Amino acid sequence: MTQDKQQTPAPVSLGEAFWYWLKLGFVSFGGPTGQIAMMHQDLVERRRWISEKRFLHALNYCMLLPGPEATQLATYIGWMMHRTWGGLIAGVLFVLPSMFILMALTWVYLVYGNVPLVAGILYGIKPAVTAIVVFAAYRIGSRALKNSVLWAISAAAFIAIFALKLPFPYIVLAAGIIGALGGRLAPGKFATGGGHGAGGKSYGAAIIDDETPTPAHARFAWQRFIGFSVAGLALWAGAMAWLGAAYGWDGTLTRIGWFFTKAALLTFGGAYAVLPYVYQGGVETYGWLTPTQMIDGLALGETTPGPLIMIVTFVGFVGGWTKQIFGPDALSPLWAGIAGGSVATFFTFLPSYLFVLIGGPLVEATHGDLKFTAPLTGITAAVVGVILNLAVFFAWHVLWPAGFGGSFQWFAALVGLVAFIALFKYKAGIIPLILACGAAGFAYTSLF
């Protein structure tokens, strides 16, 4: 076993990576922290496609960007391994299954109003997701918080977001500033740690290891930087021009494209940070959906695979459906919803992919430089506190869905406890764990 871990895994083909990213797209429950936990367990611990040091360095960059950080992390790793096509495949497949699933559930929601089968399955999945998030906080924290200074940053971040309700971007900025200062004043406290040897003791050699040279395609070049920038801008402008020409600049689809372009550039701190903006635009400004529908859409977004920002698909689908953009015929609302959801998803995620493809080479050039890694080390410590806050948030809403004045969900607590033990002690896989908990939730809600 030890010898195997010291041996670098065999190279991964683009086809093998394709099937992995497709599978992840169907099972990536739990919001960004749950998804990051899945990728960490799969890609760092089990498959060893990338070392933890490089994984965290990429994650810290994605945390600084507007957009869904888990999607951008998948795009980044896919890009590092298999160039531009690898990044696009990873990023698109991370989102595409969720888009189709959410569209189907939105159609069921609009036509039938309730989905007891799905509700039962999700009743079991929610505590499993909570356990995954708690486990993620433990795993990342146990390796990232190497000294008392980093522990203090993590604790301060938890207090700031849990008790003081400070916006996440401010916490990230403060942690980065502390890291930058700490890298100068106390560099030993903010070094990213013991090189390959330290990582090898836990997980072994990786395909993209701590000391693996940056591949040619990931090195900064002005030609590539300008090329991706121009191509991305042309793709966005071309899509907007086509919508404007086909449906008018005041048409619903054109407005959806422009609105979610702006939303994509405001999602610092994850989906929760942009939800008030989406609510204000979708409900109050454009009247695409009602406040109740917005809340129901958030529930669907939280309990389907994919990033939570996929609620934009729900908003776009309901907007197209409500505005009857293709007319009142029997099938027209469905096609209108599909068009609205697709446009919202496209314009929300296009900037996320471009940020990685354009900025990735700059980040790869800094992974061994303390001037750049120290701020990111501070951010990693803060992220652990934020993950813990999310675990508390999930546990509260799963165990006391009606608030502390309501009943305690003992079955959900039992499922969550068993799920955590399965992860912690028996190293259970995420996929079988989610399937088992979903089946348990359906069986329980069917019987009681």
TIVEX-242567 format. One record per residue (C-alpha): x, y, z; residue in three letters. Coordinates in steps of 0.5 Angstrom, whole numbers, padded with zeros to 4 digits, always signed. Example, Ala and Ser with C-alpha at 12.3 -4.5 7.8 and 13.67 -1.06 7.14 Angstrom:
<recs>
+0025-0009+0016ala
+0027-0002+0014ser
</recs>
This chain:
<recs>
+0000+0000+0000met
+0005+0005+0002thr
+0010+0003-0004gln
+0003+0004-0009asp
+0002+0011-0006lys
+0009+0013-0007gln
+0008+0011-0014gln
+0005+0017-0019thr
-0001+0014-0022pro
-0002+0013-0029ala
-0004+0019-0034pro
-0011+0020-0034val
-0014+0020-0041ser
-0019+0026-0044leu
-0024+0020-0044gly
-0023+0018-0037glu
-0024+0025-0035ala
-0030+0026-0039phe
-0034+0020-0035trp
-0031+0023-0028tyr
-0034+0030-0029trp
-0040+0027-0032leu
-0041+0023-0026lys
-0039+0029-0021leu
-0045+0033-0025gly
-0050+0028-0023phe
-0048+0027-0016val
-0045+0034-0014ser
-0050+0035-0008phe
-0049+0040-0002gly
-0047+0046-0005gly
-0040+0049-0006pro
-0037+0046+0000thr
-0040+0039-0001gly
-0038+0039-0008gln
-0031+0041-0006ile
-0031+0036-0001ala
-0033+0031-0006met
-0027+0033-0011met
-0022+0033-0005his
-0024+0026-0003gln
-0024+0024-0011asp
-0018+0028-0014leu
-0013+0029-0008val
-0014+0023-0004glu
-0016+0017-0008arg
-0015+0018-0015arg
-0009+0023-0014arg
-0010+0027-0020trp
-0007+0033-0016ile
-0004+0034-0010ser
-0007+0038-0004glu
-0002+0044-0004lys
-0004+0045-0012arg
-0011+0044-0010phe
-0012+0049-0005leu
-0008+0054-0009his
-0013+0053-0015ala
-0019+0053-0010leu
-0016+0060-0007asn
-0016+0063-0013tyr
-0023+0061-0015cys
-0025+0064-0008met
-0023+0070-0010leu
-0027+0070-0017leu
-0034+0072-0018pro
-0038+0066-0020gly
-0039+0059-0017pro
-0032+0057-0014glu
-0034+0049-0014ala
-0035+0050-0022thr
-0029+0054-0023gln
-0025+0049-0019leu
-0027+0044-0023ala
-0026+0048-0030thr
-0019+0049-0027tyr
-0017+0042-0025ile
-0019+0040-0032gly
-0016+0045-0036trp
-0009+0044-0032met
-0010+0036-0034met
-0012+0037-0041his
-0011+0044-0044arg
-0017+0048-0046thr
-0022+0042-0048trp
-0021+0039-0041gly
-0023+0045-0038gly
-0029+0046-0042leu
-0031+0039-0041ile
-0030+0039-0034ala
-0034+0046-0033gly
-0040+0044-0037val
-0041+0037-0035leu
-0041+0040-0028phe
-0047+0044-0030val
-0050+0041-0035leu
-0054+0035-0031pro
-0056+0040-0026ser
-0059+0044-0031met
-0063+0039-0034phe
-0065+0036-0028ile
-0067+0043-0025leu
-0071+0044-0032met
-0075+0038-0031ala
-0077+0039-0024leu
-0079+0046-0025thr
-0083+0043-0030trp
-0086+0038-0025val
-0087+0044-0020tyr
-0090+0049-0025leu
-0095+0043-0028val
-0097+0039-0021tyr
-0095+0043-0016gly
-0091+0038-0011asn
-0087+0032-0012val
-0087+0028-0006pro
-0083+0022-0009leu
-0077+0027-0010val
-0079+0031-0003ala
-0078+0024+0001gly
-0071+0022-0003ile
-0069+0029-0001leu
-0071+0029+0006tyr
-0066+0023+0007gly
-0060+0027+0002ile
-0061+0033+0006lys
-0057+0031+0013pro
-0052+0027+0009ala
-0050+0033+0005val
-0050+0036+0012thr
-0045+0031+0014ala
-0041+0032+0008ile
-0040+0039+0010val
-0038+0038+0017val
-0033+0032+0014phe
-0030+0037+0009ala
-0029+0042+0015ala
-0025+0037+0019tyr
-0021+0034+0013arg
-0019+0041+0010ile
-0018+0044+0017gly
-0014+0039+0020ser
-0009+0040+0014arg
-0010+0047+0013ala
-0009+0050+0020leu
-0002+0048+0022lys
-0001+0053+0027asn
-0005+0058+0032ser
-0005+0064+0028val
-0008+0060+0022leu
-0013+0057+0027trp
-0015+0064+0030ala
-0016+0067+0023ile
-0021+0061+0022ser
-0024+0062+0029ala
-0025+0070+0027ala
-0028+0068+0020ala
-0033+0064+0023phe
-0035+0069+0028ile
-0035+0074+0023ala
-0040+0071+0019ile
-0044+0067+0024phe
-0045+0072+0029ala
-0043+0079+0026leu
-0046+0077+0019lys
-0041+0080+0015leu
-0041+0079+0008pro
-0036+0074+0005phe
-0032+0078+0001pro
-0030+0082+0006tyr
-0028+0076+0010ile
-0024+0074+0004val
-0021+0081+0003leu
-0019+0081+0011ala
-0016+0074+0011ala
-0012+0076+0005gly
-0009+0082+0008ile
-0007+0079+0014ile
-0004+0073+0010gly
+0000+0078+0006ala
+0002+0082+0012leu
+0004+0075+0016gly
+0008+0073+0010gly
+0013+0079+0011arg
+0013+0079+0019leu
+0012+0072+0020ala
+0013+0068+0014pro
+0014+0061+0018gly
+0007+0061+0020lys
+0004+0062+0013phe
+0008+0058+0009ala
+0004+0053+0005thr
+0008+0047+0008gly
+0013+0042+0008gly
+0013+0040+0000gly
+0012+0034-0003his
+0014+0030+0003gly
+0009+0032+0008ala
+0004+0031+0002gly
+0006+0024+0001gly
+0006+0022+0008lys
-0002+0022+0007ser
-0004+0021+0000tyr
+0002+0020-0004gly
+0005+0022-0011ala
+0000+0026-0015ala
+0000+0027-0023ile
+0000+0034-0022ile
+0004+0034-0015asp
+0007+0040-0011asp
+0014+0040-0015glu
+0011+0038-0022thr
+0013+0043-0027pro
+0007+0048-0030thr
+0006+0045-0037pro
+0007+0049-0043ala
-0001+0051-0044his
-0001+0053-0037ala
+0004+0058-0037arg
+0003+0065-0038phe
+0003+0068-0046ala
+0000+0075-0048trp
-0002+0072-0054gln
-0006+0067-0051arg
-0009+0072-0046phe
-0011+0077-0051ile
-0014+0071-0055gly
-0018+0068-0050phe
-0020+0075-0048ser
-0023+0077-0055val
-0026+0070-0056ala
-0030+0071-0050gly
-0032+0078-0051leu
-0034+0076-0058ala
-0038+0070-0056leu
-0042+0074-0051trp
-0043+0080-0055ala
-0045+0075-0061gly
-0050+0072-0057ala
-0053+0078-0054met
-0053+0081-0061ala
-0057+0075-0064trp
-0062+0075-0058leu
-0063+0083-0059gly
-0064+0082-0067ala
-0069+0076-0066ala
-0073+0078-0060tyr
-0072+0085-0059gly
-0068+0089-0054trp
-0074+0089-0049asp
-0075+0082-0051gly
-0076+0077-0045thr
-0070+0073-0047leu
-0065+0079-0048thr
-0067+0082-0042arg
-0065+0075-0038ile
-0059+0075-0042gly
-0057+0082-0040trp
-0059+0081-0033phe
-0055+0075-0031phe
-0049+0077-0035thr
-0049+0083-0029lys
-0051+0077-0024ala
-0045+0073-0026ala
-0040+0079-0025leu
-0043+0080-0018leu
-0043+0073-0015thr
-0037+0074-0010phe
-0038+0070-0004gly
-0042+0065-0007gly
-0050+0064-0009ala
-0052+0067-0003tyr
-0049+0074-0004ala
-0052+0075-0010val
-0059+0072-0009leu
-0062+0079-0006pro
-0060+0082-0013tyr
-0063+0076-0017val
-0070+0076-0012tyr
-0070+0084-0014gln
-0069+0083-0021gly
-0073+0077-0022gly
-0079+0078-0018val
-0079+0086-0017glu
-0076+0089-0023thr
-0078+0084-0029tyr
-0084+0080-0025gly
-0081+0074-0028trp
-0084+0070-0022leu
-0087+0071-0015thr
-0084+0071-0008pro
-0086+0064-0007thr
-0084+0061-0013gln
-0077+0064-0011met
-0077+0061-0005ile
-0079+0054-0008asp
-0074+0055-0013gly
-0068+0056-0008leu
-0071+0050-0004ala
-0070+0046-0011leu
-0063+0049-0012gly
-0061+0047-0006glu
-0063+0040-0006thr
-0061+0038-0013thr
-0054+0037-0016pro
-0050+0042-0018gly
-0048+0049-0016pro
-0053+0053-0012leu
-0053+0059-0017ile
-0057+0054-0021met
-0063+0057-0018ile
-0062+0062-0024val
-0064+0056-0029thr
-0070+0056-0025phe
-0071+0064-0025val
-0070+0064-0033gly
-0075+0058-0034phe
-0081+0061-0030val
-0079+0067-0033gly
-0080+0064-0040gly
-0086+0060-0038trp
-0089+0066-0035thr
-0088+0071-0040lys
-0091+0066-0046gln
-0085+0068-0050ile
-0087+0063-0056phe
-0095+0064-0055gly
-0100+0061-0051pro
-0100+0054-0055asp
-0100+0047-0051ala
-0093+0046-0052leu
-0090+0053-0052ser
-0090+0055-0045pro
-0085+0049-0044leu
-0080+0051-0050trp
-0081+0058-0047ala
-0078+0055-0040gly
-0073+0051-0043ile
-0070+0057-0047ala
-0071+0062-0041gly
-0067+0057-0037gly
-0062+0056-0042ser
-0060+0063-0043val
-0060+0065-0036ala
-0055+0059-0035thr
-0051+0061-0041phe
-0050+0068-0039phe
-0049+0066-0032thr
-0043+0061-0033phe
-0039+0064-0039leu
-0035+0069-0035pro
-0034+0063-0030ser
-0030+0059-0035tyr
-0027+0065-0038leu
-0024+0068-0031phe
-0020+0061-0031val
-0018+0060-0038leu
-0015+0067-0038ile
-0013+0068-0031gly
-0010+0061-0029gly
-0003+0062-0032pro
-0002+0068-0028leu
-0004+0063-0022val
+0000+0058-0024glu
+0006+0062-0024ala
+0005+0064-0017thr
+0004+0057-0013his
+0011+0057-0011gly
+0012+0064-0009asp
+0011+0066-0001leu
+0009+0073-0003lys
+0003+0070-0007phe
+0002+0064-0003thr
+0002+0067+0004ala
-0005+0071+0002pro
-0008+0065+0000leu
-0006+0061+0006thr
-0010+0066+0010gly
-0016+0066+0006ile
-0016+0058+0006thr
-0016+0059+0014ala
-0022+0063+0013ala
-0025+0059+0009val
-0025+0053+0014val
-0029+0058+0019gly
-0034+0059+0013val
-0035+0052+0012ile
-0036+0051+0019leu
-0041+0056+0019asn
-0045+0053+0013leu
-0045+0046+0017ala
-0048+0050+0023val
-0053+0053+0018phe
-0055+0046+0014phe
-0056+0043+0021ala
-0060+0048+0024trp
-0065+0048+0018his
-0065+0040+0017val
-0066+0039+0024leu
-0071+0044+0026trp
-0074+0046+0019pro
-0079+0050+0023ala
-0075+0053+0027gly
-0073+0052+0035phe
-0080+0052+0037gly
-0082+0047+0032gly
-0081+0039+0032ser
-0074+0036+0032phe
-0073+0031+0026gln
-0070+0025+0030trp
-0069+0021+0024phe
-0065+0026+0020ala
-0061+0027+0026ala
-0060+0019+0026leu
-0058+0019+0018val
-0053+0025+0019gly
-0050+0022+0025leu
-0049+0015+0021val
-0047+0019+0015ala
-0041+0022+0018phe
-0039+0016+0022ile
-0039+0012+0015ala
-0035+0018+0012leu
-0030+0019+0018phe
-0029+0012+0020lys
-0031+0007+0014tyr
-0028+0012+0009lys
-0035+0011+0005ala
-0036+0014-0002gly
-0040+0020-0003ile
-0044+0017-0009ile
-0046+0011-0005pro
-0047+0015+0001leu
-0052+0020-0002ile
-0056+0014-0006leu
-0057+0010+0001ala
-0059+0016+0005cys
-0064+0018-0001gly
-0067+0011-0001ala
-0067+0012+0007ala
-0071+0018+0007gly
-0076+0016+0002phe
-0077+0010+0006ala
-0078+0014+0012tyr
-0083+0019+0009thr
-0087+0013+0005ser
-0088+0010+0012leu
-0089+0015+0016phe
</recs>
